[in-house]
């Protein structure tokens, strides 16, 4: 019997974007990633609606048919909002979802270019096909995979939730084996970290999926971080008690970016400490930031310290003043002596 022994989900805004339009579900036996799109804040609304629809739906069995039903409900909610709210017109979202069955199968549903991968025996395989313009051209032999990676329209997707009342959902199942690790991610990860590096990172952190998710996000940021990044990992084993690390955690991160980029993150954005830091647990590393209020207080303190003269500077000023007074007295004495002799 196959059981989920460990899982972890994390999302990051990336180095360039001000808002995070990704959403994810990491609630065994259901896992999913949604990558929203649309003007203003419509992208995060779309992905949030889709993730909520999956969380609220019953996911106890049903396989591919049940996954398709959950995604169709997510599509209905996004489409209804897009057609009734002028601020949300044209919004949509990708979705890639996995439902782990008690019999050992993992049923997948997929719309868009968020991906699912499987690491088995140290080898990584991509399970989903992107619903994107360049992927279609590659499948038709009109573009090579290398050309697709740099194509100017590589972000154009051909299928998404919310654009029509019904959506065509790709579904399939995988027979899971003990030791398998599955990854679902947004294109903010897959576009900036190649398959070989993803394989190495998951293999290295096979027993600690939290560390694996963090490492994948760090790698995507090192590769450019020009999009939101989300990674959901889950591992299966041969029965037994689930690992206590089966949980989800969104890591808010701010990175340096070029000042001319209007969508660049700033420390003034409302970024809060993760739960561990608030509880006095794990220390904050250099990928995390404190809240805007704390940053402002720190900046004011630093400015006050910089403006105040240091002790050596103050002592030097007093010595110069004393020297000038002495010189003035000497000059006065000389002047009086000369005046007396002149009389």
ROMAR-367268 format. One line per field, with one value per residue (C-alpha): z, y, x; chain; residue number from 1; residue in three letters. Coordinates in steps of 0.2 Angstrom, whole numbers, plus 5000, padded with zeros to 4 digits. Layout:
ROMAR-367268
w = (Z / ...) .
v = (Y / ...) .
u = (X / ...) .
kette = (A / ...) .
nr = (NUM / ...) .
rest = (ALA / ...) .
END
This chain:
ROMAR-367268
w = (5000 / 4995 / 5007 / 5007 / 5019 / 5016 / 5007 / 5007 / 4997 / 4995 / 4985 / 4982 / 4973 / 4964 / 4961 / 4949 / 4953 / 4966 / 4968 / 4969 / 4957 / 4961 / 4973 / 4978 / 4988 / 4999 / 5008 / 5006 / 4997 / 4985 / 4978 / 4965 / 4958 / 4950 / 4941 / 4938 / 4924 / 4921 / 4924 / 4941 / 4954 / 4943 / 4942 / 4960 / 4961 / 4948 / 4955 / 4973 / 4967 / 4958 / 4973 / 4985 / 4973 / 4975 / 4994 / 4996 / 4985 / 4992 / 4986 / 4993 / 4978 / 4961 / 4951 / 4935 / 4934 / 4951 / 4947 / 4931 / 4941 / 4953 / 4939 / 4930 / 4946 / 4948 / 4930 / 4933 / 4948 / 4939 / 4923 / 4933 / 4942 / 4926 / 4917 / 4932 / 4939 / 4927 / 4936 / 4933 / 4915 / 4905 / 4920 / 4920 / 4928 / 4925 / 4935 / 4938 / 4951 / 4958 / 4969 / 4977 / 4978 / 4991 / 4978 / 4974 / 4959 / 4957 / 4946 / 4937 / 4929 / 4919 / 4910 / 4905 / 4907 / 4926 / 4926 / 4935 / 4937 / 4944 / 4952 / 4952 / 4955 / 4953 / 4936 / 4933 / 4920 / 4915 / 4916 / 4909 / 4892 / 4892 / 4884 / 4876 / 4859 / 4858 / 4865 / 4851 / 4839 / 4846 / 4845 / 4827 / 4823 / 4819 / 4834 / 4843 / 4862 / 4862 / 4851 / 4862 / 4877 / 4870 / 4859 / 4862 / 4863 / 4875 / 4889 / 4878 / 4884 / 4873 / 4887 / 4904 / 4917 / 4916 / 4898 / 4893 / 4902 / 4900 / 4899 / 4891 / 4905 / 4902 / 4914 / 4916 / 4931 / 4936 / 4946 / 4961 / 4968 / 4986 / 4985 / 4971 / 4973 / 4963 / 4960 / 4954 / 4950 / 4941 / 4925 / 4936 / 4942 / 4926 / 4915 / 4925 / 4931 / 4919 / 4921 / 4926 / 4940 / 4946 / 4946 / 4956 / 4969 / 4973 / 4973 / 4986 / 4997 / 4994 / 5013 / 5017 / 5005 / 5014 / 5010 / 4993 / 4990 / 4997 / 4986 / 4970 / 4974 / 4977 / 4961 / 4951 / 4959 / 4954 / 4937 / 4935 / 4946 / 4934 / 4938 / 4954 / 4959 / 4967 / 4971 / 4979 / 4983 / 4989 / 4992 / 4994 / 5003 / 5007 / 5022 / 5039 / 5048 / 5038 / 5041 / 5052 / 5039 / 5029 / 5028 / 5018 / 5021 / 5010 / 5011 / 5008 / 5000 / 4994 / 4982 / 4975 / 4957 / 4945 / 4950 / 4933 / 4933 / 4938 / 4945 / 4956 / 4975 / 4988 / 5007 / 5010 / 5003 / 5017 / 5020 / 5036 / 5046 / 5043 / 5058 / 5064 / 5067 / 5075 / 5087 / 5091 / 5081 / 5066 / 5064 / 5049 / 5034 / 5021 / 5010 / 5022 / 5027 / 5041 / 5041 / 5033 / 5051 / 5057 / 5041 / 5043 / 5061 / 5057 / 5043 / 5055 / 5068 / 5055 / 5049 / 5066 / 5070 / 5053 / 5056 / 5074 / 5075 / 5081 / 5097 / 5088 / 5077 / 5092 / 5101 / 5085 / 5084 / 5102 / 5099 / 5084 / 5093 / 5107 / 5095 / 5086 / 5103 / 5107 / 5090 / 5092 / 5110 / 5103 / 5088 / 5101 / 5112 / 5097 / 5091 / 5108 / 5109 / 5092 / 5096 / 5113 / 5104 / 5090 / 5103) .
v = (5000 / 5017 / 5032 / 5050 / 5051 / 5069 / 5084 / 5103 / 5118 / 5135 / 5151 / 5166 / 5183 / 5182 / 5196 / 5207 / 5205 / 5216 / 5204 / 5185 / 5179 / 5160 / 5150 / 5132 / 5118 / 5106 / 5096 / 5078 / 5068 / 5084 / 5095 / 5109 / 5124 / 5139 / 5153 / 5168 / 5181 / 5197 / 5216 / 5224 / 5211 / 5200 / 5186 / 5183 / 5183 / 5170 / 5158 / 5161 / 5156 / 5141 / 5135 / 5138 / 5127 / 5113 / 5114 / 5115 / 5101 / 5083 / 5074 / 5056 / 5045 / 5046 / 5047 / 5056 / 5059 / 5068 / 5079 / 5084 / 5089 / 5099 / 5108 / 5111 / 5119 / 5130 / 5135 / 5140 / 5151 / 5160 / 5162 / 5168 / 5181 / 5187 / 5190 / 5199 / 5209 / 5223 / 5224 / 5205 / 5205 / 5194 / 5186 / 5167 / 5155 / 5139 / 5123 / 5107 / 5096 / 5079 / 5067 / 5052 / 5037 / 5024 / 5010 / 5018 / 5028 / 5047 / 5055 / 5072 / 5086 / 5099 / 5115 / 5128 / 5128 / 5124 / 5107 / 5091 / 5080 / 5063 / 5059 / 5040 / 5031 / 5047 / 5051 / 5066 / 5065 / 5079 / 5071 / 5086 / 5094 / 5113 / 5121 / 5135 / 5142 / 5137 / 5119 / 5117 / 5122 / 5110 / 5096 / 5100 / 5100 / 5119 / 5124 / 5115 / 5114 / 5125 / 5138 / 5137 / 5142 / 5159 / 5162 / 5179 / 5171 / 5158 / 5164 / 5164 / 5149 / 5141 / 5135 / 5142 / 5142 / 5156 / 5161 / 5150 / 5142 / 5125 / 5120 / 5105 / 5096 / 5084 / 5070 / 5055 / 5043 / 5037 / 5021 / 5027 / 5017 / 5018 / 5032 / 5042 / 5061 / 5072 / 5090 / 5102 / 5120 / 5136 / 5141 / 5154 / 5138 / 5128 / 5143 / 5147 / 5131 / 5117 / 5099 / 5093 / 5105 / 5101 / 5083 / 5086 / 5097 / 5085 / 5070 / 5079 / 5084 / 5068 / 5065 / 5084 / 5091 / 5108 / 5110 / 5104 / 5117 / 5131 / 5126 / 5125 / 5143 / 5149 / 5142 / 5150 / 5167 / 5164 / 5161 / 5177 / 5177 / 5187 / 5178 / 5171 / 5154 / 5140 / 5122 / 5109 / 5092 / 5076 / 5059 / 5042 / 5026 / 5009 / 5013 / 5018 / 5035 / 5051 / 5061 / 5076 / 5087 / 5085 / 5103 / 5119 / 5136 / 5151 / 5160 / 5179 / 5185 / 5201 / 5202 / 5216 / 5222 / 5235 / 5252 / 5256 / 5240 / 5247 / 5230 / 5229 / 5224 / 5236 / 5234 / 5246 / 5232 / 5224 / 5208 / 5199 / 5187 / 5168 / 5159 / 5151 / 5168 / 5175 / 5161 / 5163 / 5147 / 5147 / 5162 / 5173 / 5170 / 5182 / 5177 / 5184 / 5201 / 5209 / 5220 / 5237 / 5246 / 5237 / 5242 / 5260 / 5260 / 5252 / 5265 / 5280 / 5273 / 5271 / 5288 / 5296 / 5286 / 5292 / 5310 / 5311 / 5316 / 5302 / 5305 / 5308 / 5321 / 5330 / 5330 / 5337 / 5351 / 5356 / 5356 / 5367 / 5380 / 5381 / 5384 / 5398 / 5407 / 5406 / 5412 / 5427 / 5431 / 5431 / 5442 / 5454 / 5455 / 5458 / 5472 / 5481 / 5479 / 5487 / 5501 / 5505 / 5506 / 5517 / 5530) .
u = (5000 / 5006 / 5005 / 5011 / 5025 / 5031 / 5025 / 5029 / 5023 / 5031 / 5028 / 5039 / 5036 / 5053 / 5065 / 5055 / 5037 / 5028 / 5013 / 5012 / 4999 / 5003 / 4993 / 4995 / 4986 / 4996 / 4983 / 4986 / 4980 / 4977 / 4991 / 4990 / 4998 / 4989 / 4997 / 4986 / 4986 / 4976 / 4977 / 4978 / 4976 / 4965 / 4979 / 4980 / 4961 / 4960 / 4973 / 4965 / 4948 / 4955 / 4964 / 4949 / 4938 / 4950 / 4952 / 4933 / 4929 / 4929 / 4944 / 4942 / 4945 / 4937 / 4954 / 4955 / 4936 / 4936 / 4951 / 4943 / 4927 / 4937 / 4946 / 4929 / 4922 / 4937 / 4935 / 4917 / 4921 / 4935 / 4924 / 4909 / 4920 / 4928 / 4911 / 4902 / 4917 / 4923 / 4939 / 4942 / 4938 / 4950 / 4958 / 4963 / 4974 / 4983 / 4981 / 4990 / 4983 / 4987 / 4976 / 4985 / 4973 / 4974 / 4977 / 4994 / 4989 / 4991 / 4978 / 4983 / 4973 / 4981 / 4977 / 4991 / 5009 / 5012 / 5021 / 5021 / 5037 / 5042 / 5058 / 5061 / 5077 / 5086 / 5079 / 5067 / 5053 / 5041 / 5024 / 5013 / 5014 / 5013 / 4998 / 5008 / 5011 / 5030 / 5026 / 5013 / 5026 / 5039 / 5027 / 5023 / 5042 / 5042 / 5053 / 5067 / 5067 / 5082 / 5073 / 5058 / 5067 / 5072 / 5056 / 5049 / 5031 / 5036 / 5024 / 5009 / 4998 / 4984 / 4973 / 4968 / 4954 / 4942 / 4942 / 4927 / 4912 / 4920 / 4938 / 4947 / 4956 / 4971 / 4970 / 4981 / 4987 / 5004 / 5006 / 5017 / 5031 / 5039 / 5052 / 5044 / 5045 / 5032 / 5035 / 5021 / 5027 / 5023 / 5033 / 5042 / 5052 / 5053 / 5058 / 5073 / 5079 / 5083 / 5078 / 5095 / 5097 / 5079 / 5084 / 5100 / 5091 / 5077 / 5089 / 5100 / 5085 / 5075 / 5073 / 5069 / 5056 / 5056 / 5074 / 5071 / 5057 / 5068 / 5083 / 5072 / 5065 / 5083 / 5089 / 5075 / 5079 / 5098 / 5092 / 5083 / 5068 / 5058 / 5041 / 5033 / 5039 / 5029 / 5035 / 5024 / 5033 / 5026 / 5034 / 5026 / 5032 / 5026 / 5014 / 5018 / 5015 / 5016 / 5031 / 5028 / 5035 / 5020 / 5014 / 5014 / 5023 / 5024 / 5041 / 5040 / 5056 / 5062 / 5078 / 5087 / 5082 / 5085 / 5077 / 5071 / 5059 / 5042 / 5037 / 5052 / 5050 / 5054 / 5057 / 5042 / 5031 / 5021 / 5032 / 5030 / 5040 / 5037 / 5029 / 5045 / 5053 / 5038 / 5038 / 5056 / 5061 / 5073 / 5084 / 5080 / 5092 / 5097 / 5082 / 5069 / 5065 / 5056 / 5040 / 5040 / 5038 / 5054 / 5063 / 5058 / 5064 / 5080 / 5083 / 5079 / 5091 / 5105 / 5102 / 5103 / 5120 / 5127 / 5122 / 5130 / 5148 / 5159 / 5170 / 5186 / 5178 / 5171 / 5188 / 5196 / 5184 / 5187 / 5206 / 5204 / 5194 / 5206 / 5220 / 5211 / 5208 / 5226 / 5232 / 5219 / 5227 / 5244 / 5240 / 5232 / 5247 / 5258 / 5247 / 5247 / 5266 / 5268 / 5256 / 5265 / 5282 / 5275 / 5270) .
kette = (A / A / A / A / A / A / A / A / A / A / A / A / A / A / A / A / A / A / A / A / A / A / A / A / A / A / A / A / A / A / A / A / A / A / A / A / A / A / A / A / A / A / A / A / A / A / A / A / A / A / A / A / A / A / A / A / A / A / A / A / A / A / A / A / A / A / A / A / A / A / A / A / A / A / A / A / A / A / A / A / A / A / A / A / A / A / A / A / A / A / A / A / A / A / A / A / A / A / A / A / A / A / A / A / A / A / A / A / A / A / A / A / A / A / A / A / A / A / A / A / A / A / A / A / A / A / A / A / A / A / A / A / A / A / A / A / A / A / A / A / A / A / A / A / A / A / A / A / A / A / A / A / A / A / A / A / A / A / A / A / A / A / A / A / A / A / A / A / A / A / A / A / A / A / A / A / A / A / A / A / A / A / A / A / A / A / A / A / A / A / A / A / A / A / A / A / A / A / A / A / A / A / A / A / A / A / A / A / A / A / A / A / A / A / A / A / A / A / A / A / A / A / A / A / A / A / A / A / A / A / A / A / A / A / A / A / A / A / A / A / A / A / A / A / A / A / A / A / A / A / A / A / A / A / A / A / A / A / A / A / A / A / A / A / A / A / A / A / A / A / A / A / A / A / A / A / A / A / A / A / A / A / A / A / A / A / A / A / A / A / A / A / A / A / A / A / A / A / A / A / A / A / A / A / A / A / A / A / A / A / A / A / A / A / A / A / A / A / A / A / A / A / A / A / A / A / A / A / A / A / A / A / A / A / A / A / A / A / A / A / A / A / A) .
nr = (1 / 2 / 3 / 4 / 5 / 6 / 7 / 8 / 9 / 10 / 11 / 12 / 13 / 14 / 15 / 16 / 17 / 18 / 19 / 20 / 21 / 22 / 23 / 24 / 25 / 26 / 27 / 28 / 29 / 30 / 31 / 32 / 33 / 34 / 35 / 36 / 37 / 38 / 39 / 40 / 41 / 42 / 43 / 44 / 45 / 46 / 47 / 48 / 49 / 50 / 51 / 52 / 53 / 54 / 55 / 56 / 57 / 58 / 59 / 60 / 61 / 62 / 63 / 64 / 65 / 66 / 67 / 68 / 69 / 70 / 71 / 72 / 73 / 74 / 75 / 76 / 77 / 78 / 79 / 80 / 81 / 82 / 83 / 84 / 85 / 86 / 87 / 88 / 89 / 90 / 91 / 92 / 93 / 94 / 95 / 96 / 97 / 98 / 99 / 100 / 101 / 102 / 103 / 104 / 105 / 106 / 107 / 108 / 109 / 110 / 111 / 112 / 113 / 114 / 115 / 116 / 117 / 118 / 119 / 120 / 121 / 122 / 123 / 124 / 125 / 126 / 127 / 128 / 129 / 130 / 131 / 132 / 133 / 134 / 135 / 136 / 137 / 138 / 139 / 140 / 141 / 142 / 143 / 144 / 145 / 146 / 147 / 148 / 149 / 150 / 151 / 152 / 153 / 154 / 155 / 156 / 157 / 158 / 159 / 160 / 161 / 162 / 163 / 164 / 165 / 166 / 167 / 168 / 169 / 170 / 171 / 172 / 173 / 174 / 175 / 176 / 177 / 178 / 179 / 180 / 181 / 182 / 183 / 184 / 185 / 186 / 187 / 188 / 189 / 190 / 191 / 192 / 193 / 194 / 195 / 196 / 197 / 198 / 199 / 200 / 201 / 202 / 203 / 204 / 205 / 206 / 207 / 208 / 209 / 210 / 211 / 212 / 213 / 214 / 215 / 216 / 217 / 218 / 219 / 220 / 221 / 222 / 223 / 224 / 225 / 226 / 227 / 228 / 229 / 230 / 231 / 232 / 233 / 234 / 235 / 236 / 237 / 238 / 239 / 240 / 241 / 242 / 243 / 244 / 245 / 246 / 247 / 248 / 249 / 250 / 251 / 252 / 253 / 254 / 255 / 256 / 257 / 258 / 259 / 260 / 261 / 262 / 263 / 264 / 265 / 266 / 267 / 268 / 269 / 270 / 271 / 272 / 273 / 274 / 275 / 276 / 277 / 278 / 279 / 280 / 281 / 282 / 283 / 284 / 285 / 286 / 287 / 288 / 289 / 290 / 291 / 292 / 293 / 294 / 295 / 296 / 297 / 298 / 299 / 300 / 301 / 302 / 303 / 304 / 305 / 306 / 307 / 308 / 309 / 310 / 311 / 312 / 313 / 314 / 315 / 316 / 317 / 318 / 319 / 320 / 321 / 322 / 323 / 324 / 325 / 326 / 327 / 328 / 329 / 330 / 331 / 332 / 333 / 334 / 335 / 336 / 337 / 338 / 339 / 340 / 341 / 342 / 343) .
rest = (UNK / UNK / UNK / UNK / UNK / UNK / UNK / UNK / UNK / UNK / UNK / UNK / UNK / UNK / UNK / UNK / UNK / UNK / UNK / UNK / UNK / UNK / UNK / UNK / UNK / UNK / UNK / UNK / UNK / UNK / UNK / UNK / UNK / UNK / UNK / UNK / UNK / UNK / UNK / UNK / UNK / UNK / UNK / UNK / UNK / UNK / UNK / UNK / UNK / UNK / UNK / UNK / UNK / UNK / UNK / UNK / UNK / UNK / UNK / UNK / UNK / UNK / UNK / UNK / UNK / UNK / UNK / UNK / UNK / UNK / UNK / UNK / UNK / UNK / UNK / UNK / UNK / UNK / UNK / UNK / UNK / UNK / UNK / UNK / UNK / UNK / UNK / UNK / UNK / UNK / UNK / UNK / UNK / UNK / UNK / UNK / UNK / UNK / UNK / UNK / UNK / UNK / UNK / UNK / UNK / UNK / UNK / UNK / UNK / UNK / UNK / UNK / UNK / UNK / UNK / UNK / UNK / UNK / UNK / UNK / UNK / UNK / UNK / UNK / UNK / UNK / UNK / UNK / UNK / UNK / UNK / UNK / UNK / UNK / UNK / UNK / UNK / UNK / UNK / UNK / UNK / UNK / UNK / UNK / UNK / UNK / UNK / UNK / UNK / UNK / UNK / UNK / UNK / UNK / UNK / UNK / UNK / UNK / UNK / UNK / UNK / UNK / UNK / UNK / UNK / UNK / UNK / UNK / UNK / UNK / UNK / UNK / UNK / UNK / UNK / UNK / UNK / UNK / UNK / UNK / UNK / UNK / UNK / UNK / UNK / UNK / UNK / UNK / UNK / UNK / UNK / UNK / UNK / UNK / UNK / UNK / UNK / UNK / UNK / UNK / UNK / UNK / UNK / UNK / UNK / UNK / UNK / UNK / UNK / UNK / UNK / UNK / UNK / UNK / UNK / UNK / UNK / UNK / UNK / UNK / UNK / UNK / UNK / UNK / UNK / UNK / UNK / UNK / UNK / UNK / UNK / UNK / UNK / UNK / UNK / UNK / UNK / UNK / UNK / UNK / UNK / UNK / UNK / UNK / UNK / UNK / UNK / UNK / UNK / UNK / UNK / UNK / UNK / UNK / UNK / UNK / UNK / UNK / UNK / UNK / UNK / UNK / UNK / UNK / UNK / UNK / UNK / UNK / UNK / UNK / UNK / UNK / UNK / UNK / UNK / UNK / UNK / UNK / UNK / UNK / UNK / UNK / UNK / UNK / UNK / UNK / UNK / UNK / UNK / UNK / UNK / UNK / UNK / UNK / UNK / UNK / UNK / UNK / UNK / UNK / UNK / UNK / UNK / UNK / UNK / UNK / UNK / UNK / UNK / UNK / UNK / UNK / UNK / UNK / UNK / UNK / UNK / UNK / UNK / UNK / UNK / UNK / UNK / UNK / UNK / UNK / UNK / UNK / UNK / UNK / UNK / UNK / UNK / UNK / UNK / UNK / UNK / UNK / UNK / UNK / UNK / UNK / UNK) .
END
